């Protein structure tokens, strides 16, 4: 939630009224609309350009908001990168136009690199008649707008309200599961095949969680909640230990079957994670050459120097490092440039498009990526292979490994073991 503990009347940086002053406004009478704005990727701006430059961006946005506001509107600075525009007697339509003008202006401010803002929009009395209710509804709307990444602005609605209620229930159930020794959590494993032999040589560990309260919870939902709450740290340690435990067992039983597991950028910010991974692998006598750590490419890594150091330690001991979902974010090539990778996993959206009639784009992208990786001595995995036709195209391009529902969906450990035994018999 937005912090409002600054009880000064004016913000010393932007000279705007503070959020504390807005709490004094009486929303129980009259009508109006309110906009909560936040700068997209502001933490990355600070990390890459420094806090002094970040302050320049904040001041520039404050001046922009005042430039486009009407004389009866009020602008407030909250802590961090968030601002509020209060428009007494104004409408949502008016503030939508205001928001568009602001975002357009932010792309062309002298001395400032182009940036964008997102916003949550409410009106009173329809969406609340007190500060706390309106603030909460704006924050949920702003969060929704940032996730959608389309218009960057979202009006509070019943859909957003229900979404927040569901997230609250999910978070409560997740916390309960964690404190009950990770009850309901389980690792599934999806086989990865050598493209030449079409034999299973590896598997990806994928986190699953079941709760009777919300039986249809998806990994995307609960993993995001874990990251937002910081509980991904505890769950991440559990995933790492479970993956290594299976790796140790399968190396003894079936030979050199590699096991990979996903690691969040947030986990890698914890200095203990790499130490615990190395210690646990030694404790279980796991051969690190057959353990791969997958970094989700869409993680928006900000400190690539830290990533390079952390992964370098693992690679020196023989662990493999993979970039998952390559091509889904703008940062793909920048991350590849800054961080040493052993394996690159081509996102399934490119793979599945190979059989669309007249689609030469995905083919060109995959061919270019595979050629680049070959020059860099990086192995490649094609995700999302669902048909024999796609498999044949991918193999002709020269991808190293194959993964997808054509071979198997993610399955429990005992079912994966059955597949290995059947293949080795």
Secondary structure, DSSP 8 states (H G I E B T S, - for coil): --------SB-TTT--EEHHHHTTS--SSS-EEEEEEEETTHHHHHHHH-HHHHHHHHHHHHHHHHHHS-TT-EEEE-STTEEEEEEET--HHHHHHHHHHHHHHTTS-TTS----EEEEEEEETTT-SSHHHHHHHHHHHHHHHHHH-SSSEEE--HHHHHHHHHHHHHHHHHHHHHHTTSTTEEEEEEEEEETTT--EEEEEEEEEE--SSSTT--HHHHHHHHHHHTTHHHHHHHHHHHHHHHHHHHHHHHSS-EEEEEE-HHHHTSTHHHHHHHHHHHHTT--GGGEEEEEEGGG--S-HHHHHHHHHHHHHHT-EEEEEEETSSTTHHHHHHHS--SEEEE-HHHHHGGGSTT--HHHHHHHHHHHHHHHTT-EEEE----SHHHHHHHHHHT-SEE-STTT---B-HHHHHHHHHHHH-
